[in-house]
Amino acid sequence: MNNAHDSEILCGLHTAIIDLVDEINRPCRDDRLIEEAGIPLDRALFPLLARVWRYGPIGVVELADRTGRDHTTISRQMSKLEELDLIERKPSITDRRVREATVTGKGQKMIDLLNAARQRLADRILVDWTDEDLDQLRTLLRRFADDLMR
């Protein structure tokens, strides 16, 4: 298999990925989603709740690694999520020293509101995209993410 790819294509891909990551990481994006969902959640807590839902049960160290934040900061924010009854933490089955978080029923309701809001926002952004376009993008992004995680 030939692994030499066109450098112009790879440069364009890299630029598009950087633009996408930059746009997704803009705080106003999270603010807009939280507002659209109509939920009272601090912007700093939103990505953690979403990742606990996506990857839970999950410990602080793994969550810190996934978010690129310091584990002491994540620990404090997880305590806030726990105080709000959005997550619960229990000792890990495999390592009793680790407390793993999962989303509570209240947290799941918030996630459901966020997911519905994300759908509404996506429908506005992608109004001119066909289902075929979206499926092709989903397939290629999933493939890229899977290859990146290997």
Solvent accessible surface area in square Angstrom, and as a share of the most:
residue,aa,sasa,rsa
1,M,226,1.01
2,N,114,0.59
3,N,119,0.61
4,A,83,0.64
5,H,123,0.55
6,D,78,0.40
7,S,89,0.58
8,E,141,0.63
9,I,119,0.61
10,L,82,0.41
11,C,84,0.50
12,G,40,0.39
13,L,83,0.42
14,H,112,0.50
15,T,70,0.41
16,A,57,0.44
17,I,50,0.25
18,I,78,0.40
19,D,86,0.45
20,L,89,0.44
21,V,68,0.39
22,D,83,0.43
23,E,55,0.25
24,I,105,0.53
25,N,106,0.55
26,R,116,0.42
27,P,72,0.45
28,C,61,0.37
29,R,78,0.29
30,D,30,0.15
31,D,62,0.32
32,R,118,0.43
33,L,14,0.07
34,I,18,0.09
35,E,142,0.64
36,E,46,0.21
37,A,11,0.08
38,G,63,0.61
39,I,15,0.08
40,P,123,0.77
41,L,13,0.06
42,D,87,0.45
43,R,103,0.38
44,A,40,0.31
45,L,8,0.04
46,F,15,0.06
47,P,17,0.11
48,L,0,0.00
49,L,0,0.00
50,A,24,0.18
51,R,80,0.29
52,V,2,0.01
53,W,111,0.39
54,R,136,0.50
55,Y,72,0.27
56,G,31,0.30
57,P,81,0.51
58,I,1,0.01
59,G,7,0.07
60,V,25,0.15
61,V,109,0.63
62,E,81,0.36
63,L,0,0.00
64,A,7,0.05
65,D,116,0.60
66,R,98,0.36
67,T,28,0.17
68,G,70,0.67
69,R,79,0.29
70,D,80,0.41
71,H,97,0.43
72,T,68,0.40
73,T,40,0.23
74,I,0,0.00
75,S,41,0.27
76,R,145,0.53
77,Q,21,0.10
78,M,1,0.00
79,S,41,0.26
80,K,107,0.45
81,L,0,0.00
82,E,55,0.24
83,E,143,0.64
84,L,79,0.39
85,D,78,0.40
86,L,2,0.01
87,I,2,0.01
88,E,72,0.32
89,R,30,0.11
90,K,118,0.50
91,P,67,0.42
92,S,4,0.02
93,I,162,0.82
94,T,132,0.77
95,D,41,0.21
96,R,169,0.62
97,R,210,0.77
98,V,57,0.32
99,R,112,0.41
100,E,44,0.20
101,A,0,0.00
102,T,46,0.27
103,V,32,0.18
104,T,22,0.13
105,G,54,0.52
106,K,104,0.44
107,G,0,0.00
108,Q,63,0.28
109,K,145,0.61
110,M,20,0.09
111,I,4,0.02
112,D,75,0.39
113,L,88,0.44
114,L,2,0.01
115,N,48,0.25
116,A,45,0.35
117,A,0,0.00
118,R,102,0.37
119,Q,107,0.48
120,R,97,0.35
121,L,21,0.11
122,A,34,0.27
123,D,81,0.42
124,R,139,0.51
125,I,111,0.56
126,L,47,0.23
127,V,112,0.64
128,D,131,0.68
129,W,110,0.39
130,T,77,0.45
131,D,121,0.63
132,E,141,0.63
133,D,59,0.30
134,L,56,0.28
135,D,71,0.37
136,Q,113,0.50
137,L,70,0.35
138,R,145,0.53
139,T,66,0.38
140,L,92,0.46
141,L,85,0.42
142,R,104,0.38
143,R,157,0.57
144,F,84,0.35
145,A,31,0.24
146,D,63,0.33
147,D,66,0.34
148,L,129,0.64
149,M,129,0.58
150,R,218,0.80
